């Protein structure tokens, strides 16, 4: 399996910028790990959409995988109580 490219949506970048620095580093490291294996054992596929989520402490990272072109789109990064609200 090749290495995936990570693309972070503008809205997710804004959410990342709001995180406390100690949590930001851990979340960014978790996102980088998605490039090697986007379907990690810790990730869960969401029922309603073709999206996945992975946990990092009290935060959740929602993302989509495009296998044809080897891209992982990070859609949302938020606290666990806020992440699934629209």
Secondary structure, DSSP 8 states (H G I E B T S, - for coil): ----EEEE-HHHHHHHHTS-HHHHHHHHHHHHHTTT-SS-TT-EE-SSSS-EEEEETTEEEEEEEETTTTEEEEEEEEETTTTT--
